[in-house]
Amino acid sequence: MELNKIYNMPCEEGLKLLANESVDLIVTSPPYDDLRTYNGFSWDFEIVANELWRIIKQGGVIVWVVGDQTINGSESGTSFRQALRFQEIGFNIHDTMIWSKPGFNSVGDIQTRYPQTFEFMFVFSKGKPKTVNLIRDKPNKWAGHKRTGTKRKSDGSFKKISNFGKEWEKNGYRYNVWEINSVRQNEDNGHPAPFPEKLALDHITSWSNDGDIVLDPFMGSGTTAKAALMLQRRFIGFEISAEYCEIANKRIDYWRRQVSMYDLLKEGEDSGNEQDI
């Protein structure tokens, strides 16, 4: 199948057209429970999960962003069942991350429980992840100080830690709870639950390298595709809604035009600088 393209078809059909172990990374937020309506379409989790195992490369990663609906006073638990099913298929549950959303989106009952302000970001891997680019942007309060401390040995004695005396870095690795603002539906995205661009960018940065192939089987308004291009990755996606496909393609085309315009301006500036010299 052609890369850097979104196919207007059910992902159950589209995934079957991909070769075995052909995808490096999957970043997606599938329609879950009935918390959002997606033009009335449904999907088969079992088919999708098994196809994802087949098409992802050894060492590849899936980022699966989901939540649970509350029904008759109880959360559905769909997210946990899906995670355990991925594990049964053969995936490792590499990390259970949290997407923390500042503020409350008014979905759900807040009369009997605390407002829901997060979603799970399950990180599944096919074996040991082959690419790990952990983001270091958490300010370190010990920056500039020397590392000290000891470690107890098996015989009960102590030894200095391996990096004893080295200076603490300015920033440390961020934690696995990411606070990222959610995106509201508007005229530009037209989707009931658009994916935050920063969330897609940060996961693609973390689990892939330049030139890798990133898949989103539920492409929606195209955020994963746009983020992949922004980071010099290739993408492929499926979206059953023709309306959302059109929205996604418009977003990607607009970004490409902006990049082309910037490149032309930059080329003109460089040319002018050369003439000045």
Protein Blocks (a to p, Z undefined) as FASTA:
>chain_A
ZZhiacdddfklmmmmpcehkbfbdcddddehjlbceehiacdfklmmmmmmmmpcehia
cddddddddeehiaeklmmmmmmmmmmnopacfbacddddedjehiajfklbccdfbdcd
ddddehjafbdcdddfbdcfkgoiacedddddfkopacddfkgoiacdfbdcddfbdcdd
dddddfknopabdcdfklmmmmmmmmccehiacddfblmnommmmmmmmnopacddddfb
lklmmmmmmmmmmmmmmmmmmmmmmmmmmmmmmmmZZ
